[in-house]
Amino acid sequence: MLQSKEIETLFRTYYRPLCLYALHYLGDPEAVEDVVQESFTALWRQENPVANGKAWLYSAVRNRRTGKNEPLPSDLDGLISDDEAEDRSALEARLWTAVDSLPEMRRKCLLLAKRDGLSYKEIADELNLSEHTVRNHISRALETLREGAPQMLDFIFSFF
Amino acid sequence: MNQIDEQKLSFVLRHYRPGMFDTQKAWEKVSGVASRRQVRRILLWAMPAAAALILGVFFSWRNTWTEYNAYDLAQAFTLKDGTHVTLAPGATLSYQPHKAPRQVEMTGKVHYDVVQDEAHPLRVTAPAATVTVLGTVFQVSDSRVDVTEGRVRVDGSQGESVILTAGQSALLKDGVPTLEETTLPNPSAWAIGVFRYEATPLDDVLKDLSAYYGVPLQVKGDSTGKSLTGEFSTDNLDEILELIGLALDVELVRE
Protein backbone atom coordinates (compact mmCIF):
# COMPACT_ATOMS: atom_id res chain seq x y z
CA MET A 1 0.00 0.00 0.00
CA LEU A 2 1.32 3.44 -0.91
CA GLN A 3 2.04 5.91 1.87
CA SER A 4 -0.17 8.99 1.91
CA LYS A 5 2.92 11.11 1.34
CA GLU A 6 3.58 9.27 -1.93
CA ILE A 7 -0.05 9.65 -2.95
CA GLU A 8 0.12 13.35 -2.25
CA THR A 9 3.24 13.74 -4.42
CA LEU A 10 1.56 11.81 -7.26
CA PHE A 11 -1.54 13.94 -6.83
CA ARG A 12 0.30 17.24 -6.94
CA THR A 13 2.29 16.14 -10.00
CA TYR A 14 -0.35 14.39 -12.08
CA TYR A 15 -3.76 15.74 -11.06
CA ARG A 16 -3.96 18.41 -13.74
CA PRO A 17 -2.30 16.33 -16.49
CA LEU A 18 -4.77 13.51 -15.79
CA CYS A 19 -7.66 15.96 -15.97
CA LEU A 20 -6.54 17.18 -19.38
CA TYR A 21 -5.95 13.61 -20.49
CA ALA A 22 -9.54 12.70 -19.60
CA LEU A 23 -10.94 15.96 -20.98
CA HIS A 24 -10.08 14.75 -24.48
CA TYR A 25 -12.74 12.09 -24.36
CA LEU A 26 -15.11 13.23 -21.60
CA GLY A 27 -16.43 16.59 -22.70
CA ASP A 28 -17.80 17.51 -19.27
CA PRO A 29 -15.17 18.99 -16.92
CA GLU A 30 -17.10 17.96 -13.81
CA ALA A 31 -17.19 14.34 -14.95
CA VAL A 32 -13.46 14.68 -15.64
CA GLU A 33 -12.66 15.79 -12.09
CA ASP A 34 -14.86 13.03 -10.65
CA VAL A 35 -13.14 10.35 -12.72
CA VAL A 36 -9.62 11.54 -11.83
CA GLN A 37 -10.44 11.94 -8.13
CA GLU A 38 -12.04 8.48 -8.01
CA SER A 39 -8.89 7.02 -9.56
CA PHE A 40 -6.78 8.53 -6.80
CA THR A 41 -9.16 7.25 -4.14
CA ALA A 42 -8.95 3.79 -5.75
CA LEU A 43 -5.14 3.98 -5.72
CA TRP A 44 -5.28 4.93 -2.07
CA ARG A 45 -7.30 1.83 -1.28
CA GLN A 46 -5.09 -0.57 -3.24
CA GLU A 47 -3.98 -3.32 -0.91
CA ASN A 48 -1.38 -4.72 -3.34
CA PRO A 49 1.88 -2.87 -3.98
CA VAL A 50 1.79 -0.54 -7.00
CA ALA A 51 5.19 -0.25 -8.67
CA ASN A 52 4.49 2.65 -11.02
CA GLY A 53 1.90 5.01 -9.63
CA LYS A 54 1.86 7.22 -12.71
CA ALA A 55 1.18 4.34 -15.12
CA TRP A 56 -1.41 2.91 -12.74
CA LEU A 57 -3.27 6.23 -12.61
CA TYR A 58 -3.26 6.79 -16.36
CA SER A 59 -4.67 3.36 -17.02
CA ALA A 60 -7.22 3.74 -14.22
CA VAL A 61 -8.44 6.98 -15.77
CA ARG A 62 -8.42 5.36 -19.24
CA ASN A 63 -10.53 2.45 -17.99
CA ARG A 64 -12.96 4.67 -16.15
CA ARG A 65 -14.20 6.36 -19.30
CA THR A 66 -17.84 5.83 -20.09
CA GLY A 67 -17.57 2.00 -19.97
CA LYS A 68 -15.07 -0.65 -20.99
CA ASN A 69 -17.21 -2.12 -23.76
CA GLU A 70 -17.78 1.10 -25.60
CA PRO A 71 -15.54 1.92 -28.56
CA LEU A 72 -12.43 3.97 -27.91
CA PRO A 73 -13.18 7.67 -27.91
CA SER A 74 -12.57 9.29 -31.27
CA ASP A 75 -10.07 11.80 -29.99
CA LEU A 76 -7.60 9.11 -28.94
CA ASP A 77 -8.62 6.33 -31.32
CA GLY A 78 -5.65 5.24 -33.38
CA LEU A 79 -4.45 8.80 -33.93
CA ILE A 80 -1.82 8.82 -31.23
CA SER A 81 -0.45 6.18 -28.90
CA ASP A 82 -1.17 6.09 -25.17
CA ASP A 83 2.35 7.37 -24.46
CA GLU A 84 1.86 10.29 -26.81
CA ALA A 85 -1.49 11.05 -25.22
CA GLU A 86 0.20 11.08 -21.79
CA ASP A 87 2.95 13.44 -22.94
CA ARG A 88 0.40 15.65 -24.60
CA SER A 89 -1.63 15.90 -21.40
CA ALA A 90 1.48 16.92 -19.45
CA LEU A 91 2.19 19.74 -21.91
CA GLU A 92 -1.42 20.84 -21.98
CA ALA A 93 -1.44 20.92 -18.17
CA ARG A 94 1.60 23.23 -18.29
CA LEU A 95 -0.15 25.48 -20.81
CA TRP A 96 -3.23 25.47 -18.59
CA THR A 97 -1.11 26.59 -15.65
CA ALA A 98 0.53 29.27 -17.81
CA VAL A 99 -2.91 30.57 -18.89
CA ASP A 100 -3.96 30.45 -15.23
CA SER A 101 -1.08 32.69 -14.21
CA LEU A 102 -1.54 35.34 -16.92
CA PRO A 103 -2.58 38.77 -15.64
CA GLU A 104 -6.37 38.87 -15.67
CA MET A 105 -6.89 41.38 -18.52
CA ARG A 106 -4.46 39.58 -20.80
CA ARG A 107 -6.19 36.30 -20.13
CA LYS A 108 -9.64 37.80 -20.72
CA CYS A 109 -8.59 39.30 -24.07
CA LEU A 110 -6.87 36.07 -25.13
CA LEU A 111 -9.90 33.93 -24.31
CA LEU A 112 -12.36 36.30 -26.02
CA ALA A 113 -10.21 36.26 -29.15
CA LYS A 114 -9.09 32.63 -29.35
CA ARG A 115 -11.92 30.82 -27.62
CA ASP A 116 -14.93 32.95 -28.47
CA GLY A 117 -13.65 34.19 -31.83
CA LEU A 118 -14.39 37.87 -31.19
CA SER A 119 -12.60 40.52 -33.25
CA TYR A 120 -10.27 43.06 -31.60
CA LYS A 121 -12.96 45.67 -32.14
CA GLU A 122 -15.63 43.58 -30.40
CA ILE A 123 -13.31 42.83 -27.46
CA ALA A 124 -12.41 46.50 -27.17
CA ASP A 125 -16.11 47.42 -26.98
CA GLU A 126 -16.92 44.70 -24.49
CA LEU A 127 -14.08 45.50 -22.10
CA ASN A 128 -14.02 49.27 -22.62
CA LEU A 129 -10.46 49.27 -23.92
CA SER A 130 -8.87 50.66 -27.05
CA GLU A 131 -8.23 48.25 -29.93
CA HIS A 132 -4.55 48.96 -29.57
CA THR A 133 -4.58 47.87 -25.92
CA VAL A 134 -6.47 44.69 -26.79
CA ARG A 135 -3.91 43.82 -29.49
CA ASN A 136 -1.13 44.49 -26.99
CA HIS A 137 -2.69 42.28 -24.30
CA ILE A 138 -3.13 39.39 -26.72
CA SER A 139 0.34 39.54 -28.20
CA ARG A 140 1.90 39.80 -24.72
CA ALA A 141 -0.17 36.83 -23.56
CA LEU A 142 0.86 34.71 -26.56
CA GLU A 143 4.48 35.73 -26.06
CA THR A 144 4.35 34.50 -22.46
CA LEU A 145 2.79 31.21 -23.50
CA ARG A 146 5.28 30.71 -26.35
CA GLU A 147 8.22 31.47 -24.13
CA GLY A 148 6.76 29.21 -21.48
CA ALA A 149 6.14 26.20 -23.69
CA PRO A 150 9.72 25.21 -24.67
CA GLN A 151 10.87 25.69 -21.08
CA MET A 152 8.04 23.49 -20.02
CA LEU A 153 9.24 20.84 -22.40
CA ASP A 154 12.73 21.02 -20.89
CA PHE A 155 11.24 20.86 -17.45
CA ILE A 156 9.22 17.79 -18.26
CA PHE A 157 12.16 15.95 -19.77
CA SER A 158 14.45 16.73 -16.90
CA PHE A 159 11.73 15.72 -14.48
CA PHE A 160 11.19 12.19 -15.74
CA MET B 1 5.06 27.90 -31.76
CA ASN B 2 4.79 24.91 -34.04
CA GLN B 3 1.65 23.28 -35.38
CA ILE B 4 1.25 20.76 -32.56
CA ASP B 5 1.62 23.35 -29.83
CA GLU B 6 -0.90 25.58 -31.57
CA GLN B 7 -3.32 22.65 -31.45
CA LYS B 8 -2.66 22.07 -27.76
CA LEU B 9 -3.08 25.74 -26.98
CA SER B 10 -6.39 25.97 -28.77
CA PHE B 11 -7.60 22.84 -26.93
CA VAL B 12 -6.61 24.38 -23.61
CA LEU B 13 -8.17 27.75 -24.40
CA ARG B 14 -11.38 26.14 -25.64
CA HIS B 15 -11.93 24.46 -22.27
CA TYR B 16 -10.24 26.87 -19.89
CA ARG B 17 -12.32 28.20 -16.99
CA PRO B 18 -10.72 30.07 -14.09
CA GLY B 19 -10.55 27.89 -10.99
CA MET B 20 -11.12 24.62 -12.85
CA PHE B 21 -8.81 21.63 -12.27
CA ASP B 22 -7.55 23.26 -9.08
CA THR B 23 -5.04 20.77 -7.65
CA GLN B 24 -5.08 22.20 -4.13
CA LYS B 25 -8.86 22.19 -3.82
CA ALA B 26 -9.14 18.72 -5.30
CA TRP B 27 -6.45 17.45 -2.94
CA GLU B 28 -8.32 18.78 0.09
CA LYS B 29 -11.43 17.01 -1.16
CA VAL B 30 -9.74 13.69 -1.94
CA SER B 31 -7.58 13.54 1.20
CA GLY B 32 -10.61 14.51 3.31
CA VAL B 33 -12.62 11.67 1.79
CA ALA B 34 -9.83 9.21 2.49
CA SER B 35 -9.47 10.11 6.14
CA ARG B 36 -13.23 10.05 6.69
CA ARG B 37 -13.29 6.50 5.30
CA GLN B 38 -10.67 5.42 7.76
CA VAL B 39 -12.61 6.95 10.61
CA ARG B 40 -15.75 5.11 9.52
CA ARG B 41 -13.90 1.79 9.52
CA ILE B 42 -12.63 2.39 13.02
CA LEU B 43 -16.12 3.35 14.19
CA LEU B 44 -17.61 0.11 12.87
CA TRP B 45 -15.00 -1.90 14.64
CA ALA B 46 -15.52 0.00 17.86
CA MET B 47 -19.31 -0.12 17.70
CA PRO B 48 -20.06 -1.83 21.05
CA ALA B 49 -17.76 0.47 22.98
CA ALA B 50 -19.15 3.45 21.12
CA ALA B 51 -22.70 2.69 22.21
CA ALA B 52 -21.70 3.05 25.84
CA LEU B 53 -19.97 6.33 25.09
CA ILE B 54 -22.75 8.03 23.18
CA LEU B 55 -24.33 9.70 26.19
CA GLY B 56 -21.02 11.03 27.42
CA VAL B 57 -20.12 12.28 23.94
CA PHE B 58 -23.45 14.08 23.70
CA PHE B 59 -22.79 16.07 26.86
CA SER B 60 -19.16 16.84 26.08
CA TRP B 61 -19.92 17.83 22.47
CA ARG B 62 -19.70 21.53 23.23
CA ASN B 63 -16.21 21.04 24.58
CA THR B 64 -14.92 19.17 21.52
CA TRP B 65 -11.61 20.24 20.07
CA THR B 66 -10.88 19.83 16.38
CA GLU B 67 -7.19 19.14 15.72
CA TYR B 68 -4.96 20.00 12.79
CA ASN B 69 -1.33 19.01 12.20
CA ALA B 70 1.30 19.76 9.56
CA TYR B 71 4.01 17.13 9.15
CA ASP B 72 6.79 17.82 6.65
CA LEU B 73 4.94 20.33 4.42
CA ALA B 74 3.12 23.57 5.23
CA GLN B 75 -0.63 22.83 5.34
CA ALA B 76 -3.57 25.20 4.90
CA PHE B 77 -6.96 24.67 6.54
CA THR B 78 -10.21 26.62 6.83
CA LEU B 79 -11.74 26.57 10.28
CA LYS B 80 -15.49 26.34 10.84
CA ASP B 81 -15.87 30.11 11.25
CA GLY B 82 -14.14 30.72 7.88
CA THR B 83 -10.73 31.65 9.33
CA HIS B 84 -7.86 30.51 7.11
CA VAL B 85 -4.86 29.05 8.88
CA THR B 86 -1.56 27.88 7.42
CA LEU B 87 0.57 25.60 9.59
CA ALA B 88 4.34 25.51 9.14
CA PRO B 89 5.90 22.03 9.16
CA GLY B 90 5.70 20.55 12.66
CA ALA B 91 2.99 22.93 13.87
CA THR B 92 -0.20 21.80 15.60
CA LEU B 93 -3.46 23.63 16.12
CA SER B 94 -6.64 22.74 17.93
CA TYR B 95 -9.84 24.67 17.75
CA GLN B 96 -13.01 24.80 19.77
CA PRO B 97 -15.74 25.85 17.36
CA HIS B 98 -18.73 25.91 19.74
CA LYS B 99 -17.52 28.40 22.32
CA ALA B 100 -17.33 32.18 22.51
CA PRO B 101 -14.77 33.68 22.41
CA ARG B 102 -13.42 31.61 19.56
CA GLN B 103 -10.42 29.71 20.87
CA VAL B 104 -7.34 28.21 19.27
CA GLU B 105 -4.43 26.43 20.93
CA MET B 106 -1.25 25.99 18.95
CA THR B 107 2.41 25.04 18.90
CA GLY B 108 5.03 25.81 16.25
CA LYS B 109 4.41 28.53 13.65
CA VAL B 110 0.94 29.35 12.29
CA HIS B 111 -0.31 32.07 9.94
CA TYR B 112 -3.90 33.35 10.41
CA ASP B 113 -6.36 35.17 8.17
CA VAL B 114 -9.25 35.75 10.55
CA VAL B 115 -12.86 36.41 9.58
CA GLN B 116 -14.11 39.50 11.37
CA ASP B 117 -16.74 38.89 14.04
CA GLU B 118 -17.03 41.77 16.53
CA ALA B 119 -19.07 39.71 18.96
CA HIS B 120 -16.62 36.79 19.02
CA PRO B 121 -12.95 37.73 19.20
CA LEU B 122 -10.51 34.93 18.42
CA ARG B 123 -8.06 33.99 21.15
CA VAL B 124 -4.89 32.17 20.15
CA THR B 125 -2.99 30.47 22.96
CA ALA B 126 0.63 29.64 22.13
CA PRO B 127 3.31 28.39 24.52
CA ALA B 128 4.84 31.86 24.98
CA ALA B 129 1.83 34.17 24.72
CA THR B 130 -1.90 34.61 24.16
CA VAL B 131 -3.01 36.72 21.18
CA THR B 132 -6.49 38.25 21.01
CA VAL B 133 -7.88 39.51 17.68
CA LEU B 134 -11.01 40.65 15.87
CA GLY B 135 -10.48 40.36 12.10
CA THR B 136 -6.84 40.47 11.02
CA VAL B 137 -3.99 38.74 9.24
CA PHE B 138 -1.06 37.74 11.43
CA GLN B 139 1.21 34.87 12.43
CA VAL B 140 2.36 33.42 15.72
CA SER B 141 5.38 31.26 16.49
CA ASP B 142 7.28 30.29 19.63
CA SER B 143 9.56 33.30 19.29
CA ARG B 144 7.50 36.08 17.70
CA VAL B 145 4.18 37.54 16.48
CA ASP B 146 3.94 39.38 13.11
CA VAL B 147 0.89 41.40 12.06
CA THR B 148 0.13 42.00 8.37
CA GLU B 149 -3.33 43.60 8.67
CA GLY B 150 -5.44 45.01 11.51
CA ARG B 151 -4.56 45.00 15.24
CA VAL B 152 -3.91 42.33 17.82
CA ARG B 153 -3.15 42.26 21.53
CA VAL B 154 -0.31 40.02 22.69
CA ASP B 155 -0.33 38.91 26.35
CA GLY B 156 2.95 37.30 27.31
CA SER B 157 2.91 34.33 29.63
CA GLN B 158 4.54 36.54 32.32
CA GLY B 159 1.62 38.99 32.26
CA GLU B 160 3.01 41.83 30.11
CA SER B 161 1.11 43.00 27.02
CA VAL B 162 1.74 44.88 23.78
CA ILE B 163 -0.65 45.99 21.05
CA LEU B 164 0.56 45.44 17.50
CA THR B 165 -0.78 47.06 14.33
CA ALA B 166 -0.19 46.24 10.66
CA GLY B 167 3.49 45.89 9.79
CA GLN B 168 4.59 45.51 13.42
CA SER B 169 6.17 42.52 15.14
CA ALA B 170 6.80 41.47 18.71
CA LEU B 171 9.61 39.23 19.91
CA LEU B 172 8.69 36.77 22.63
CA LYS B 173 11.61 36.16 24.93
CA ASP B 174 10.99 34.19 28.13
CA GLY B 175 7.30 34.91 27.70
CA VAL B 176 7.77 38.71 27.59
CA PRO B 177 6.64 40.45 24.38
CA THR B 178 8.75 43.39 23.13
CA LEU B 179 8.06 45.50 20.07
CA GLU B 180 10.62 44.82 17.36
CA GLU B 181 11.82 47.90 15.47
CA THR B 182 13.38 46.43 12.33
CA THR B 183 11.18 43.85 10.69
CA LEU B 184 11.65 41.90 7.47
CA PRO B 185 8.98 42.96 4.95
CA ASN B 186 7.47 39.50 4.35
CA PRO B 187 7.37 37.35 7.48
CA SER B 188 4.48 35.33 6.02
CA ALA B 189 5.81 34.63 2.51
CA TRP B 190 6.06 30.91 3.36
CA ALA B 191 2.31 30.80 4.04
CA ILE B 192 0.87 32.98 1.27
CA GLY B 193 3.45 32.20 -1.42
CA VAL B 194 4.08 35.85 -2.28
CA PHE B 195 6.67 38.54 -1.52
CA ARG B 196 5.21 42.08 -1.52
CA TYR B 197 7.39 45.18 -1.62
CA GLU B 198 6.33 48.80 -1.48
CA ALA B 199 9.15 51.25 -2.06
CA THR B 200 11.32 48.82 -0.06
CA PRO B 201 15.06 49.67 -0.14
CA LEU B 202 16.94 47.10 -2.26
CA ASP B 203 19.16 46.12 0.68
CA ASP B 204 16.08 45.20 2.75
CA VAL B 205 14.66 43.21 -0.17
CA LEU B 206 17.89 41.19 -0.36
CA LYS B 207 17.88 40.59 3.40
CA ASP B 208 14.30 39.38 3.14
CA LEU B 209 15.04 36.99 0.25
CA SER B 210 18.27 35.77 1.91
CA ALA B 211 16.39 34.93 5.08
CA TYR B 212 13.65 33.11 3.18
CA TYR B 213 15.84 31.01 0.87
CA GLY B 214 18.81 30.68 3.22
CA VAL B 215 21.32 31.89 0.63
CA PRO B 216 23.47 35.03 0.92
CA LEU B 217 22.69 37.54 -1.85
CA GLN B 218 24.78 40.47 -3.04
CA VAL B 219 24.38 43.44 -5.38
CA LYS B 220 27.17 43.91 -7.87
CA GLY B 221 27.65 47.66 -7.88
CA ASP B 222 25.97 50.43 -5.93
CA SER B 223 22.57 49.87 -4.32
CA THR B 224 22.15 53.26 -2.63
CA GLY B 225 18.86 54.99 -3.34
CA LYS B 226 17.38 51.98 -5.15
CA SER B 227 14.04 50.70 -3.96
CA LEU B 228 11.52 48.19 -5.21
CA THR B 229 7.74 48.02 -5.53
CA GLY B 230 6.08 44.84 -6.72
CA GLU B 231 4.81 41.38 -6.00
CA PHE B 232 6.70 38.15 -6.63
CA SER B 233 5.66 34.56 -6.30
CA THR B 234 7.97 32.56 -4.01
CA ASP B 235 8.38 29.73 -6.57
CA ASN B 236 11.64 30.63 -8.17
CA LEU B 237 14.49 32.66 -6.67
CA ASP B 238 16.43 32.96 -9.94
CA GLU B 239 13.42 34.42 -11.68
CA ILE B 240 12.89 36.94 -8.87
CA LEU B 241 16.55 37.98 -9.02
CA GLU B 242 16.36 38.41 -12.76
CA LEU B 243 13.17 40.49 -12.58
CA ILE B 244 14.58 42.74 -9.86
CA GLY B 245 17.82 43.06 -11.82
CA LEU B 246 15.91 44.18 -14.91
CA ALA B 247 13.65 46.55 -12.97
CA LEU B 248 16.45 48.33 -11.10
CA ASP B 249 19.24 47.85 -13.62
CA VAL B 250 21.56 46.04 -11.22
CA GLU B 251 23.15 42.61 -11.13
CA LEU B 252 22.25 40.34 -8.21
CA VAL B 253 24.41 37.33 -7.38
CA ARG B 254 24.32 34.42 -4.95
CA GLU B 255 27.51 34.46 -2.92
Boltz contact constraints between the chains, C-beta under 6 A:
constraints:
  - contact:
      token1: [A, 11]
      token2: [B, 27]
      max_distance: 6.0
  - contact:
      token1: [A, 15]
      token2: [B, 23]
      max_distance: 6.0
  - contact:
      token1: [A, 15]
      token2: [B, 26]
      max_distance: 6.0
  - contact:
      token1: [A, 16]
      token2: [B, 21]
      max_distance: 6.0
  - contact:
      token1: [A, 16]
      token2: [B, 23]
      max_distance: 6.0
  - contact:
      token1: [A, 19]
      token2: [B, 21]
      max_distance: 6.0
  - contact:
      token1: [A, 23]
      token2: [B, 15]
      max_distance: 6.0
  - contact:
      token1: [A, 29]
      token2: [B, 20]
      max_distance: 6.0
  - contact:
      token1: [A, 37]
      token2: [B, 30]
      max_distance: 6.0
  - contact:
      token1: [A, 40]
      token2: [B, 30]
      max_distance: 6.0
  - contact:
      token1: [A, 44]
      token2: [B, 34]
      max_distance: 6.0
  - contact:
      token1: [A, 91]
      token2: [B, 8]
      max_distance: 6.0
  - contact:
      token1: [A, 92]
      token2: [B, 8]
      max_distance: 6.0
  - contact:
      token1: [A, 92]
      token2: [B, 12]
      max_distance: 6.0
  - contact:
      token1: [A, 95]
      token2: [B, 9]
      max_distance: 6.0
  - contact:
      token1: [A, 95]
      token2: [B, 12]
      max_distance: 6.0
  - contact:
      token1: [A, 96]
      token2: [B, 12]
      max_distance: 6.0
  - contact:
      token1: [A, 99]
      token2: [B, 16]
      max_distance: 6.0
  - contact:
      token1: [A, 114]
      token2: [B, 13]
      max_distance: 6.0
  - contact:
      token1: [A, 115]
      token2: [B, 13]
      max_distance: 6.0
  - contact:
      token1: [A, 115]
      token2: [B, 14]
      max_distance: 6.0
  - contact:
      token1: [A, 146]
      token2: [B, 1]
      max_distance: 6.0
  - contact:
      token1: [A, 149]
      token2: [B, 5]
      max_distance: 6.0
